[in-house]
């Protein structure tokens, strides 16, 4: 059984205490999120929480715990599913070992611009909601990261340059990518990136300009290759039983706020891409487009991963890939 830290016991206990001020007393939900306050996902989550508080007339208060301060990223799904907390934010692809469907937005070059990423989300969302429902969870909204690129100490011109590199992995798909690049995948969560580089645990990573800036990548690598390989998403999930305990009016307010958060989050992600890529340049990093050879090699790897994913995902995978053609 997983050990629960004292702070988590206190949060859980507070969630189980029944209000004594009558039916009109506000409900408070604790919301873990794995990213720091400067990341656009966290900023959007805080705006979402404020929106819920306002539109529910104070009947639902969502207290955001950023930077993995309440639960570490891999534990958030379990915490919401088990009811330790009612709501949480997490990277969708982190559930890829549970259901291959959640890997769909990590397939290189399946959707590498925001228009195609939005189409992929529209196609795959019903399947994601159905999979979450089997765990007693509801999807509230999902927001993309900027497109993913490679951070390295030296310039890379081809797949051969990754041979033997210790690469950060943050999902099953990025682990597989590292293997296909002939690198060594190492799981490192976002807050641990600077230490992992400084201690030699990793010497390369594939991630967004946002994470590059939040982890101050220029302190440990000098090159960013802007491959725009794929656009992963974070999703905000809620425990279905906790949702059902809300009044119909509060449920409506929560869902409406979630819809606004998703629309706002996609808009922020577009501007975030340009802004954070510019910041990498301003901090002295060499920001380059991939060579034609590297792009072709990555496309070939993407084709391999796409076929592997389709085999895993079965009929659902085939339907999604067909819709994306």
C-alpha positions in Angstrom: 0.0 0.0 0.0 1.4 3.4 -0.9 2.5 5.5 2.1 0.6 8.7 2.4 2.5 11.7 3.7 1.2 13.7 6.7 0.2 16.6 4.6 -1.8 14.3 2.3 -3.5 12.7 5.3 -4.6 16.2 6.5 -5.9 17.1 3.0 -7.8 13.7 2.8 -9.2 14.2 6.3 -10.4 17.7 5.5 -12.2 16.3 2.4 -14.0 13.7 4.4 -15.3 16.1 7.1 -19.0 16.8 6.5 -20.0 20.5 6.5 -21.9 21.5 9.6 -23.3 24.8 8.3 -26.1 23.3 6.2 -26.5 22.6 2.5 -25.3 26.1 1.5 -21.8 25.6 2.9 -19.1 25.7 0.2 -17.3 22.6 -1.0 -13.5 22.8 -1.2 -11.5 20.6 -3.5 -7.8 20.2 -3.4 -6.2 20.2 -6.8 -2.6 18.9 -7.4 -0.8 19.9 -10.5 2.8 18.9 -11.4 4.1 22.2 -12.8 5.3 25.4 -11.4 3.4 28.7 -11.2 5.1 30.2 -14.2 4.0 27.4 -16.6 1.0 28.4 -18.8 -0.9 25.2 -17.7 -0.7 26.3 -14.1 -1.7 29.9 -14.9 -4.7 28.5 -16.8 -5.6 26.2 -13.9 -5.6 29.1 -11.5 -7.8 31.1 -13.8 -10.1 28.1 -14.1 -10.3 27.8 -10.2 -11.1 31.5 -10.0 -13.8 31.2 -12.6 -15.4 28.2 -10.8 -15.4 30.1 -7.5 -17.1 33.2 -9.1 -19.7 31.4 -11.3 -20.7 28.9 -8.6 -21.3 31.9 -6.2 -18.6 30.5 -3.9 -20.3 27.1 -3.6 -17.2 25.3 -5.0 -13.6 26.4 -4.1 -10.7 24.7 -5.8 -7.4 25.1 -4.0 -4.5 24.6 -6.4 -1.3 22.9 -5.2 1.3 23.6 -7.9 4.8 22.2 -8.5 4.0 18.6 -7.4 3.8 19.9 -3.8 0.9 17.7 -2.8 1.3 14.6 -5.1 4.1 13.8 -7.5 3.1 13.7 -11.1 2.9 9.9 -11.5 0.6 9.7 -8.4 -2.0 12.3 -9.4 -4.1 9.9 -11.4 -4.3 7.4 -8.6 -5.1 10.2 -6.1 -8.1 11.4 -8.1 -9.3 7.9 -8.9 -9.1 6.8 -5.2 -10.8 10.0 -4.0 -7.8 11.3 -2.0 -8.5 14.4 -4.0 -11.4 15.3 -6.2 -9.6 16.9 -9.1 -6.1 17.0 -10.6 -4.1 17.9 -13.7 -1.7 15.6 -15.5 0.0 14.8 -18.7 -2.3 12.6 -20.8 0.5 10.4 -22.2 1.5 9.4 -18.7 -1.3 6.9 -18.8 0.0 5.2 -22.0 0.9 2.0 -20.2 -2.6 1.7 -18.9 -4.3 2.3 -22.2 -2.4 3.0 -25.5 -5.1 5.5 -26.4 -3.4 8.0 -24.1 -0.3 7.9 -26.2 -2.0 9.2 -29.3 -0.7 12.8 -29.0 2.9 11.6 -28.5 3.3 10.0 -32.0 6.0 12.0 -33.9 4.6 14.0 -36.9 1.0 12.6 -36.6 0.0 16.1 -35.5 2.8 18.7 -35.3 0.9 22.0 -35.7 -2.0 23.3 -33.6 -4.7 22.9 -36.3 -3.9 19.2 -36.8 -3.5 18.8 -33.0 -6.9 20.2 -32.4 -8.4 17.9 -35.1 -6.6 14.9 -33.3 -8.2 16.0 -30.0 -11.7 16.3 -31.5 -11.3 12.8 -33.0 -9.8 11.1 -29.9 -11.6 12.9 -27.1 -14.7 10.6 -27.0 -12.4 7.6 -26.6 -10.4 9.3 -23.9 -13.6 10.1 -22.0 -14.8 6.6 -22.2 -11.4 5.2 -21.0 -11.4 7.6 -18.0 -15.0 6.6 -17.2 -13.9 3.0 -16.6 -11.8 4.3 -13.7 -14.6 6.4 -12.3 -13.1 9.6 -13.7 -14.5 12.5 -15.8 -12.5 14.6 -18.2 -13.0 18.4 -17.7 -10.7 19.8 -20.3 -7.3 19.4 -22.0 -4.8 22.0 -23.1 -1.7 21.5 -25.3 2.0 22.2 -24.8 4.0 23.9 -27.5 5.4 21.5 -30.1 8.3 19.3 -28.9 12.0 19.8 -29.8 15.4 18.4 -28.7 17.7 20.0 -26.1 21.3 18.9 -26.5 24.8 19.9 -25.4 26.0 19.7 -29.0 24.3 20.4 -32.3 22.5 17.4 -33.8 22.2 16.8 -37.5 21.0 13.2 -37.6 19.8 10.3 -35.5 23.4 9.1 -35.3 24.2 12.0 -33.0 22.0 10.5 -30.3 23.8 7.2 -30.2 24.4 6.4 -26.5 22.9 9.7 -25.1 21.1 9.5 -21.8 17.7 11.0 -22.7 15.1 12.2 -20.4 11.8 10.3 -20.7 8.5 11.6 -19.3 6.1 9.1 -20.8 6.1 5.6 -22.3 6.2 7.1 -25.8 9.3 9.3 -25.1 11.0 6.2 -23.6 10.3 4.3 -26.9 11.6 7.3 -28.9 14.8 7.3 -27.0 15.3 3.6 -27.7 14.7 4.1 -31.4 17.2 7.0 -31.4 19.7 4.4 -29.8 19.7 6.5 -26.6 19.2 5.5 -23.0 15.8 6.6 -21.7 15.7 7.9 -18.1 12.6 9.0 -16.3 12.9 12.5 -15.0 10.0 14.7 -13.9 9.9 18.4 -14.7 11.0 19.8 -11.3 14.0 17.4 -11.4 15.4 18.4 -14.8 18.2 20.8 -13.6 19.5 18.4 -11.0 19.4 15.5 -13.5 21.5 17.4 -16.0 23.9 18.7 -13.4 24.6 15.3 -11.9 24.9 13.6 -15.3 21.7 11.5 -15.0 20.7 12.8 -18.5 22.5 14.8 -21.2 19.6 15.4 -23.6 15.8 15.8 -23.6 12.9 16.3 -25.9 10.3 18.7 -24.6 8.6 22.0 -25.2 10.0 25.5 -25.2 7.9 26.1 -22.1 9.7 23.4 -20.1 13.0 24.6 -21.5 12.4 28.0 -20.1 10.9 26.9 -16.8 13.9 24.6 -16.2 16.4 27.2 -17.5 17.8 24.8 -20.0 20.5 27.3 -21.1 22.3 26.6 -17.8 23.1 23.0 -18.9 22.6 22.7 -22.7 23.4 25.0 -25.6 21.3 23.8 -28.4 17.5 23.6 -29.2 16.5 21.8 -32.4 12.9 23.0 -33.1 11.6 19.8 -34.7 8.0 20.4 -33.7 7.6 16.7 -33.6 4.3 16.4 -31.7 2.0 18.4 -29.4 1.2 16.6 -26.2 -1.6 17.7 -23.8 -2.3 18.0 -20.2 -5.8 17.0 -19.0 -7.8 18.0 -15.9 -9.7 15.1 -14.5 -12.3 14.9 -11.7 -13.5 12.0 -9.6 -17.0 11.1 -10.9 -18.5 10.5 -7.5 -17.2 13.8 -6.2 -18.8 15.5 -9.3 -22.1 13.8 -8.7 -22.2 15.1 -5.1 -22.3 18.7 -6.4 -25.6 20.4 -7.0 -26.8 20.6 -10.6 -26.1 24.4 -10.6 -22.5 23.9 -9.4 -22.0 21.1 -11.9 -23.1 23.4 -14.7 -20.8 26.1 -13.5 -17.8 23.7 -13.3 -18.4 22.3 -16.8 -18.9 25.8 -18.3 -15.6 27.0 -16.6 -13.8 23.9 -18.0 -15.0 24.7 -21.5 -13.7 28.3 -21.2 -10.4 27.0 -19.7 -9.9 24.7 -22.7 -10.6 27.4 -25.3 -8.3 29.9 -23.4 -5.6 27.3 -22.9 -5.3 26.5 -26.6 -5.0 30.2 -27.4 -2.3 30.6 -24.7 -0.3 27.6 -26.0 0.0 29.2 -29.5 1.4 32.5 -28.1 3.5 30.5 -25.6 5.3 28.7 -28.4 6.6 31.9 -30.0 7.3 33.7 -26.7 9.2 30.8 -25.1 11.2 30.0 -28.2 12.3 33.6 -28.3 13.3 33.5 -24.7 15.6 30.5 -25.4 17.3 32.6 -28.1 17.6 35.6 -25.8 19.3 33.4 -23.1 22.0 32.5 -25.6 20.8 29.1 -26.8 21.3 28.1 -30.5 17.8 27.6 -31.8 17.8 25.8 -35.2 15.4 23.9 -37.4 16.2 20.3 -38.0 18.4 19.4 -41.0 16.6 17.7 -43.9 18.3 14.4 -43.0 17.3 14.6 -39.4 13.7 15.5 -40.2 13.5 12.6 -42.7 14.9 10.2 -40.1 12.5 11.4 -37.4 9.6 11.0 -39.9 10.7 7.4 -40.4 10.8 6.8 -36.7 7.4 8.4 -36.4 6.0 5.9 -39.0 7.4 3.0 -36.9 5.8 4.4 -33.8 2.5 5.1 -35.5 2.3 1.5 -36.7 3.3 0.2 -33.2 0.6 2.4 -31.7 -2.1 1.3 -34.1 -1.3 -2.3 -33.4 -1.6 -1.6 -29.6 -4.7 0.5 -29.9 -6.6 -1.9 -32.2 -9.9 -0.8 -33.8 -9.9 2.5 -31.9 -6.4 3.3 -33.1 -7.3 2.4 -36.7 -10.4 4.7 -36.5 -8.3 7.7 -35.2 -5.5 7.3 -37.8 -8.1 7.0 -40.6 -9.8 10.2 -39.4 -6.4 12.0 -39.4 -5.6 11.1 -43.1 
